[in-house]
Amino acid sequence: MAVICVDAGTTVIKAVGYDEGGAEVAVARHETSVSRPAPGRAEQDMEAVWDAVVHTVRDIVSRIEGAVDFLAITAQGDGVWLVDRSGEPTGPAILWNDGRATAAVDAWTRSGVAERAFRLNGSSSASGLPHAILAWLKEHDPERLDRSATSLSCGGWIFSRMTGVIATDESDASAPFMDLRARAYSPELMTMFGLEWASRLLPELRDDSRRVAELTTKAAELFGLPAGTPVVMAPYDITSTAIGAGAVQTGQACTILGTTLCTETIIDEPDLDGHAVGITIAVPGGYLRAFPTFAGVEVLHWACRLLGLPHPAALGELAASGPPGAAGLAFLPYFSPAGERAPFLDPLARGTFLGMSFDHGREHVARAVFEGLTLVIQDCLAASGPAPRDLRVCGGGSASALWLQMIADVTGLPVSRPSDAEVGARGAFLMGLVATGAASGIEAAATRFVRLRDAVQPEPGPYATIYQDFLALRATSAQSWPLLAQMRSRT
């Protein structure tokens, strides 16, 4: 047995080859670019993303032995990937971190529409979700909508290129148009958002029993694989990553230290009566309560540029030389032009350093950056409900021993890392086993194939009150965000 899984992230496309024992035997990566044609916008060339998928899959095919039992796909979620009736792109993909539609989200929030919608779909509105982007296109680019037949996700786009099938799965469909309890598109939600006209753009919704289609002859020739090879549409990346980390049972939690800091917890039933923040995703046998932030490890790269450091590992070394608490220097990491969406929604949110003086040096700045990002993780855990018994972490940031210990100390939880290099692809692998009948269920597959490294245990120290301090400082800083928005509009 051999399996190939694709994890199409925002900036890197990964493909992983697995042998018959489920071990990673080959990994290929191909960078993709995000275009920012105007302030607050984030787009990708859809054909370039597909070309990167072809490149990585062909690489893996050339390096593994034996017949490929199936391909599985997971990819970045949200955004709008519009195609025409022939399945061809009608323009660039508008991504999950695009901020052009903040005015629509603000209007839904002020009118109470966003709150009412949350009671059906369990997800707060954000500018990178399909409803907001489609509303913006209706006003600013109706001609593109006229040429478009379907609004896909990134995973749906790749699946369509592989199989010719235009569809989406329940995870990608969960926000913003799904009635979570019914697990079906909601006409009531379309009406709430004033998007009845967009119903024609929604792709076929496939449940867990219909995740598989066959590789087309055209795609097979590109990959160097037999036509008819099963292709599995796995849940989108944050969901597949939780699964790949082994967070498949109620109360288990996972944080992705990646482009987004995404903290997510498995729950039995959607909490539609609580505070209207975060997103809720339909997963096999339950739901995933998730808080994907707009800013993640990109903040570390920004800090590296600021301090003249070559990479985040060097930033971590510098931070380790600074004291816990950064000598009173606090940092709010809300750096996205779209503001923040988790665990609160405010398109005006902006980052800042607080308490800076001549007493602070480069090591304090570095330390404060890591602490600010860690406090966002704690903030998301606090919003998730009852504390989990442990926390699994993955993504590029999980390579930092300093950061793992800091997360354990701030959250008070044991922090574990999966042994896989590509955890999202591992989740797609597990879902593929279930979808093709090679495993009886997702818990059984995770028990057999997910391996964790030794946990980092929390240590007593100076972080006992830092979270409450963080909340107080954010509340104070938030009072300046509207004024800062006015200042930006004048420049």
C-alpha positions as semicolon CSV with decimal commas, in nm:
position;residue;x (nm);y (nm);z (nm)
1;M;0,000;0,000;0,000
2;A;0,108;0,356;-0,072
3;V;-0,090;0,674;-0,016
4;I;-0,030;1,034;-0,124
5;C;-0,184;1,321;0,071
6;V;-0,184;1,688;-0,030
7;D;-0,200;1,973;0,221
8;A;-0,249;2,296;0,028
9;G;-0,164;2,574;0,270
10;T;-0,175;2,945;0,204
11;T;0,194;2,986;0,126
12;V;0,321;2,628;0,085
13;I;0,175;2,326;-0,093
14;K;0,285;2,000;0,069
15;A;0,253;1,643;-0,052
16;V;0,336;1,343;0,163
17;G;0,385;0,980;0,065
18;Y;0,297;0,706;0,317
19;D;0,397;0,341;0,308
20;E;0,180;0,042;0,400
21;G;0,258;0,094;0,770
22;G;0,145;0,457;0,758
23;A;0,496;0,599;0,792
24;E;0,597;0,919;0,612
25;V;0,843;0,809;0,344
26;A;0,858;1,120;0,127
27;V;0,764;1,487;0,167
28;A;0,759;1,749;-0,108
29;R;0,696;2,120;-0,065
30;H;0,635;2,398;-0,314
31;E;0,594;2,761;-0,217
32;T;0,303;2,966;-0,350
33;S;0,266;3,341;-0,350
34;V;-0,008;3,559;-0,207
35;S;-0,083;3,872;-0,406
36;R;-0,183;4,190;-0,225
37;P;-0,302;4,417;-0,509
38;A;-0,444;4,678;-0,270
39;P;-0,434;4,745;0,105
40;G;-0,619;4,473;0,298
41;R;-0,650;4,237;0,002
42;A;-0,512;3,884;-0,028
43;E;-0,544;3,682;-0,350
44;Q;-0,392;3,379;-0,522
45;D;-0,366;3,264;-0,880
46;M;-0,580;2,948;-0,884
47;E;-0,391;2,787;-1,172
48;A;-0,060;2,853;-0,993
49;V;-0,193;2,668;-0,688
50;W;-0,296;2,374;-0,907
51;D;0,045;2,373;-1,079
52;A;0,210;2,354;-0,736
53;V;-0,010;2,056;-0,647
54;V;0,091;1,882;-0,969
55;H;0,458;1,953;-0,900
56;T;0,451;1,811;-0,547
57;V;0,242;1,503;-0,631
58;R;0,467;1,414;-0,926
59;D;0,766;1,450;-0,695
60;I;0,616;1,202;-0,447
61;V;0,511;0,958;-0,720
62;S;0,873;0,943;-0,836
63;R;0,999;0,863;-0,485
64;I;0,760;0,600;-0,347
65;E;0,726;0,232;-0,422
66;G;0,415;0,034;-0,501
67;A;0,073;0,121;-0,633
68;V;-0,100;0,425;-0,486
69;D;-0,417;0,316;-0,307
70;F;-0,564;0,667;-0,290
71;L;-0,495;1,039;-0,293
72;A;-0,637;1,262;-0,020
73;I;-0,665;1,642;-0,015
74;T;-0,683;1,897;0,260
75;A;-0,638;2,270;0,202
76;Q;-0,677;2,619;0,340
77;G;-1,038;2,704;0,419
78;D;-1,278;2,995;0,371
79;G;-1,229;3,251;0,096
80;V;-1,389;3,236;-0,248
81;W;-1,250;3,033;-0,541
82;L;-1,493;3,111;-0,824
83;V;-1,521;2,892;-1,134
84;D;-1,740;2,905;-1,444
85;R;-1,964;2,630;-1,583
86;S;-1,659;2,456;-1,729
87;G;-1,482;2,457;-1,393
88;E;-1,234;2,724;-1,505
89;P;-1,137;3,016;-1,276
90;T;-1,310;3,348;-1,340
91;G;-1,033;3,539;-1,163
92;P;-0,797;3,507;-0,870
93;A;-0,901;3,334;-0,549
94;I;-0,991;3,577;-0,271
95;L;-0,844;3,432;0,047
96;W;-0,949;3,371;0,406
97;N;-0,732;3,659;0,530
98;D;-0,865;3,915;0,281
99;G;-0,999;4,230;0,447
100;R;-1,184;4,408;0,165
101;A;-1,529;4,314;0,298
102;T;-1,495;4,452;0,651
103;A;-1,773;4,705;0,585
104;A;-2,022;4,425;0,517
105;V;-1,920;4,242;0,834
106;D;-1,946;4,562;1,033
107;A;-2,297;4,624;0,899
108;W;-2,411;4,270;0,988
109;T;-2,260;4,308;1,334
110;R;-2,422;4,646;1,406
111;S;-2,763;4,532;1,278
112;G;-2,761;4,211;1,484
113;V;-2,758;3,986;1,173
114;A;-2,423;3,832;1,268
115;E;-2,552;3,745;1,615
116;R;-2,870;3,585;1,478
117;A;-2,675;3,390;1,218
118;F;-2,446;3,250;1,487
119;R;-2,748;3,085;1,650
120;L;-2,781;2,870;1,338
121;N;-2,426;2,815;1,214
122;G;-2,211;2,865;1,524
123;S;-1,963;3,087;1,344
124;S;-1,898;3,458;1,375
125;S;-1,882;3,666;1,059
126;A;-1,543;3,768;0,924
127;S;-1,425;3,947;0,613
128;G;-1,256;3,638;0,467
129;L;-1,568;3,421;0,474
130;P;-1,764;3,358;0,153
131;H;-2,074;3,559;0,250
132;A;-1,873;3,877;0,304
133;I;-1,664;3,836;-0,011
134;L;-1,968;3,758;-0,226
135;A;-2,147;4,064;-0,089
136;W;-1,843;4,275;-0,180
137;L;-1,827;4,129;-0,531
138;K;-2,196;4,196;-0,586
139;E;-2,132;4,565;-0,523
140;H;-1,788;4,606;-0,679
141;D;-1,748;4,333;-0,943
142;P;-2,091;4,200;-1,046
143;E;-1,960;4,111;-1,391
144;R;-1,731;3,845;-1,237
145;L;-2,026;3,697;-1,051
146;D;-2,223;3,683;-1,374
147;R;-1,942;3,476;-1,530
148;S;-1,918;3,246;-1,229
149;A;-2,116;2,927;-1,174
150;T;-1,979;2,800;-0,840
151;S;-1,796;2,933;-0,536
152;L;-1,548;2,670;-0,419
153;S;-1,291;2,647;-0,142
154;C;-0,925;2,577;-0,212
155;G;-0,982;2,207;-0,136
156;G;-1,289;2,201;-0,358
157;W;-1,088;2,363;-0,638
158;I;-0,812;2,100;-0,619
159;F;-1,069;1,817;-0,590
160;S;-1,245;1,946;-0,903
161;R;-0,917;1,959;-1,093
162;M;-0,837;1,601;-0,990
163;T;-1,180;1,446;-1,041
164;G;-1,397;1,680;-1,245
165;V;-1,647;1,684;-0,957
166;I;-1,769;2,022;-0,831
167;A;-1,849;1,974;-0,461
168;T;-1,762;2,065;-0,105
169;D;-1,754;1,875;0,223
170;E;-1,926;1,962;0,551
171;S;-1,620;2,122;0,707
172;D;-1,573;2,375;0,427
173;A;-1,947;2,438;0,411
174;S;-1,993;2,489;0,786
175;A;-1,934;2,864;0,774
176;P;-2,125;3,069;0,688
177;F;-2,420;2,904;0,511
178;M;-2,479;2,576;0,698
179;D;-2,743;2,504;0,958
180;L;-2,509;2,306;1,184
181;R;-2,769;2,086;1,349
182;A;-2,930;1,997;1,014
183;R;-2,589;1,975;0,841
184;A;-2,740;2,137;0,533
185;Y;-2,738;2,474;0,360
186;S;-2,982;2,713;0,526
187;P;-3,211;2,931;0,310
188;E;-3,280;3,130;0,628
189;L;-2,912;3,222;0,655
190;M;-2,897;3,323;0,290
191;T;-3,192;3,555;0,352
192;M;-3,039;3,699;0,670
193;F;-2,730;3,805;0,478
194;G;-2,927;3,932;0,178
195;L;-2,761;3,670;-0,040
196;E;-3,056;3,473;-0,175
197;W;-2,918;3,545;-0,521
198;A;-2,595;3,360;-0,430
199;S;-2,766;3,025;-0,366
200;R;-2,690;2,925;-0,726
201;L;-2,317;2,955;-0,647
202;L;-2,316;2,700;-0,364
203;P;-2,152;2,369;-0,459
204;E;-2,300;2,027;-0,394
205;L;-2,261;1,944;-0,024
206;R;-2,118;1,597;0,039
207;D;-2,126;1,422;0,376
208;D;-1,875;1,170;0,513
209;S;-2,022;0,888;0,304
210;R;-1,944;1,065;-0,025
211;R;-1,589;1,190;0,005
212;V;-1,445;0,977;-0,276
213;A;-1,428;1,030;-0,654
214;E;-1,199;0,897;-0,927
215;L;-0,890;1,061;-1,071
216;T;-0,959;1,181;-1,427
217;T;-0,748;1,073;-1,722
218;K;-0,615;1,427;-1,766
219;A;-0,509;1,461;-1,402
220;A;-0,370;1,108;-1,401
221;E;-0,139;1,193;-1,692
222;L;-0,015;1,502;-1,508
223;F;0,055;1,303;-1,190
224;G;0,191;0,987;-1,349
225;L;-0,079;0,776;-1,181
226;P;-0,349;0,545;-1,318
227;A;-0,682;0,702;-1,411
228;G;-0,953;0,597;-1,168
229;T;-0,729;0,617;-0,860
230;P;-0,957;0,709;-0,566
231;V;-0,936;1,073;-0,455
232;V;-1,061;1,163;-0,106
233;M;-1,185;1,511;-0,019
234;A;-1,071;1,539;0,344
235;P;-1,187;1,818;0,576
236;Y;-1,013;2,150;0,534
237;D;-0,675;2,213;0,688
238;I;-0,743;2,320;1,045
239;T;-0,982;2,027;1,086
240;S;-0,750;1,774;0,925
241;T;-0,467;1,907;1,141
242;A;-0,664;1,847;1,460
243;I;-0,737;1,494;1,339
244;G;-0,373;1,441;1,243
245;A;-0,267;1,552;1,591
246;G;-0,499;1,290;1,739
247;A;-0,758;1,537;1,870
248;V;-1,061;1,326;1,776
249;Q;-1,240;1,277;2,109
250;T;-1,453;1,521;2,305
251;G;-1,241;1,753;2,518
252;Q;-0,918;1,707;2,324
253;A;-0,757;2,027;2,195
254;C;-0,502;2,131;1,935
255;T;-0,329;2,459;1,849
256;I;-0,175;2,522;1,508
257;L;0,128;2,750;1,530
258;G;0,115;2,853;1,167
259;T;-0,004;3,134;0,942
260;T;-0,298;3,139;1,177
261;L;-0,279;3,061;1,547
262;C;-0,575;2,826;1,550
263;T;-0,686;2,675;1,880
264;E;-0,957;2,411;1,844
265;T;-1,146;2,172;2,071
266;I;-1,362;1,868;1,989
267;I;-1,721;1,898;2,119
268;D;-2,027;1,671;2,101
269;E;-2,286;1,934;2,016
270;P;-2,256;2,289;1,879
271;D;-2,291;2,561;2,141
272;L;-2,519;2,802;1,957
273;D;-2,632;2,993;2,265
274;G;-2,295;3,117;2,389
275;H;-2,088;3,421;2,299
276;A;-2,094;3,468;1,920
277;V;-1,722;3,431;1,847
278;G;-1,506;3,177;1,669
279;I;-1,626;2,913;1,427
280;T;-1,787;2,572;1,464
281;I;-1,711;2,303;1,207
282;A;-1,897;1,981;1,136
283;V;-1,659;1,686;1,169
284;P;-1,718;1,309;1,170
285;G;-1,929;1,223;1,473
286;G;-1,924;1,571;1,626
287;Y;-1,804;1,927;1,592
288;L;-1,485;2,129;1,617
289;R;-1,494;2,458;1,805
290;A;-1,216;2,663;1,651
291;F;-1,061;3,005;1,695
292;P;-0,842;3,080;1,391
293;T;-0,672;3,415;1,435
294;F;-0,581;3,646;1,149
295;A;-0,219;3,674;1,263
296;G;0,016;3,391;1,362
297;V;0,381;3,310;1,301
298;E;0,393;3,586;1,040
299;V;0,427;3,811;1,345
300;L;0,751;3,630;1,430
301;H;0,882;3,694;1,079
302;W;0,787;4,061;1,116
303;A;0,981;4,076;1,443
304;C;1,281;3,915;1,272
305;R;1,280;4,187;1,008
306;L;1,243;4,453;1,277
307;L;1,536;4,321;1,478
308;G;1,756;4,220;1,186
309;L;1,743;3,847;1,260
310;P;1,763;3,576;0,993
311;H;1,479;3,349;1,110
312;P;1,236;3,281;1,397
313;A;1,479;3,036;1,560
314;A;1,720;3,326;1,612
315;L;1,431;3,530;1,752
316;G;1,363;3,249;1,999
317;E;1,728;3,245;2,109
318;L;1,714;3,620;2,168
319;A;1,384;3,589;2,357
320;A;1,534;3,320;2,582
321;S;1,791;3,575;2,704
322;G;1,513;3,806;2,824
323;P;1,327;3,762;3,153
324;P;0,972;3,619;3,176
325;G;0,733;3,910;3,155
326;A;0,981;4,099;2,935
327;A;1,055;4,349;3,214
328;G;0,703;4,489;3,192
329;L;0,693;4,519;2,814
330;A;0,357;4,393;2,680
331;F;0,271;4,314;2,321
332;L;-0,066;4,282;2,144
333;P;-0,012;4,080;1,822
334;Y;-0,315;4,198;1,619
335;F;-0,118;4,272;1,304
336;S;-0,359;4,174;1,025
337;P;-0,501;4,462;0,815
338;A;-0,834;4,280;0,857
339;G;-0,819;4,326;1,237
340;E;-0,896;4,017;1,443
341;R;-1,164;3,748;1,439
342;A;-1,071;3,512;1,724
343;P;-1,149;3,492;2,004
344;F;-1,317;3,829;1,946
345;L;-1,424;4,006;1,629
346;D;-1,302;4,358;1,562
347;P;-1,190;4,467;1,213
348;L;-1,027;4,774;1,372
349;A;-0,800;4,574;1,607
350;R;-0,434;4,663;1,577
351;G;-0,113;4,550;1,743
352;T;0,103;4,750;1,977
353;F;0,382;4,744;2,232
354;L;0,286;4,881;2,573
355;G;0,518;4,998;2,847
356;M;0,829;5,048;2,635
357;S;1,113;5,255;2,778
358;F;1,490;5,306;2,748
359;D;1,524;5,015;2,989
360;H;1,412;4,771;2,720
361;G;1,643;4,606;2,470
362;R;1,611;4,372;2,176
363;E;1,576;4,068;2,403
364;H;1,273;4,222;2,575
365;V;1,108;4,296;2,241
366;A;1,166;3,937;2,127
367;R;1,036;3,795;2,454
368;A;0,726;4,016;2,449
369;V;0,640;3,902;2,094
370;F;0,640;3,533;2,196
371;E;0,446;3,610;2,514
372;G;0,182;3,810;2,327
373;L;0,120;3,527;2,081
374;T;0,107;3,276;2,368
375;L;-0,153;3,484;2,549
376;V;-0,369;3,477;2,237
377;I;-0,363;3,096;2,261
378;Q;-0,473;3,115;2,625
379;D;-0,743;3,364;2,525
380;C;-0,878;3,119;2,267
381;L;-0,869;2,829;2,514
382;A;-1,063;3,037;2,766
383;A;-1,328;3,109;2,503
384;S;-1,355;2,740;2,408
385;G;-1,527;2,631;2,729
386;P;-1,408;2,374;2,982
387;A;-1,031;2,338;2,991
388;P;-0,897;2,036;2,800
389;R;-0,681;1,776;2,970
390;D;-0,388;1,845;2,739
391;L;-0,294;2,048;2,434
392;R;-0,143;1,917;2,111
393;V;0,052;2,171;1,905
394;C;0,183;2,160;1,551
395;G;0,288;2,389;1,270
396;G;0,617;2,562;1,208
397;G;0,620;2,732;1,547
398;S;0,616;2,399;1,730
399;A;0,988;2,359;1,656
400;S;1,063;2,623;1,922
401;A;1,138;2,464;2,262
402;L;1,109;2,808;2,423
403;W;0,762;2,861;2,281
404;L;0,637;2,516;2,380
405;Q;0,748;2,569;2,740
406;M;0,592;2,915;2,742
407;I;0,262;2,775;2,613
408;A;0,264;2,506;2,883
409;D;0,345;2,761;3,155
410;V;0,081;3,015;3,047
411;T;-0,200;2,762;2,984
412;G;-0,110;2,526;3,269
413;L;-0,150;2,230;3,032
414;P;0,087;1,953;2,920
415;V;0,185;2,035;2,561
416;S;0,253;1,754;2,312
417;R;0,377;1,749;1,953
418;P;0,291;1,486;1,694
419;S;0,592;1,307;1,549
420;D;0,481;1,374;1,189
421;A;0,645;1,645;0,982
422;E;0,310;1,729;0,817
423;V;0,021;1,690;1,058
424;G;-0,252;1,819;0,823
425;A;-0,152;1,557;0,567
426;R;-0,164;1,293;0,842
427;G;-0,523;1,396;0,914
428;A;-0,607;1,364;0,544
429;F;-0,444;1,020;0,548
430;L;-0,664;0,910;0,841
431;M;-0,978;1,045;0,675
432;G;-0,880;0,868;0,354
433;L;-0,850;0,536;0,536
434;V;-1,201;0,578;0,676
435;A;-1,352;0,704;0,348
436;T;-1,209;0,413;0,147
437;G;-1,306;0,151;0,406
438;A;-0,950;0,075;0,517
439;A;-1,029;0,183;0,875
440;S;-1,347;0,135;1,077
441;G;-1,360;0,490;1,214
442;I;-1,155;0,799;1,280
443;E;-1,079;0,718;1,646
444;A;-0,950;0,373;1,553
445;A;-0,738;0,522;1,275
446;A;-0,593;0,787;1,508
447;T;-0,516;0,532;1,778
448;R;-0,322;0,323;1,527
449;F;-0,137;0,590;1,331
450;V;-0,089;0,905;1,546
451;R;0,226;0,920;1,755
452;L;0,307;1,198;2,004
453;R;0,644;1,305;2,138
454;D;0,704;1,346;2,512
455;A;0,486;1,620;2,658
456;V;0,627;1,950;2,785
457;Q;0,499;1,993;3,140
458;P;0,397;2,332;3,283
459;E;0,632;2,479;3,542
460;P;0,542;2,718;3,825
461;G;0,667;3,068;3,758
462;P;0,581;3,432;3,692
463;Y;0,299;3,372;3,444
464;A;0,022;3,319;3,702
465;T;-0,140;3,661;3,652
466;I;-0,014;3,755;3,307
467;Y;-0,337;3,658;3,127
468;Q;-0,552;3,890;3,336
469;D;-0,298;4,167;3,278
470;F;-0,317;4,097;2,905
471;L;-0,697;4,131;2,903
472;A;-0,682;4,460;3,094
473;L;-0,421;4,608;2,861
474;R;-0,615;4,499;2,552
475;A;-0,932;4,662;2,684
476;T;-0,741;4,985;2,733
477;S;-0,574;4,970;2,393
478;A;-0,902;4,889;2,215
479;Q;-1,032;5,234;2,303
480;S;-0,777;5,378;2,059
481;W;-0,859;5,149;1,765
482;P;-1,140;5,365;1,614
483;L;-0,918;5,673;1,629
484;L;-0,633;5,486;1,464
485;A;-0,872;5,377;1,188
486;Q;-0,962;5,740;1,126
487;M;-0,595;5,829;1,110
488;R;-0,535;5,554;0,853
489;S;-0,823;5,678;0,640
490;R;-0,668;6,025;0,625
491;T;-0,334;5,899;0,495
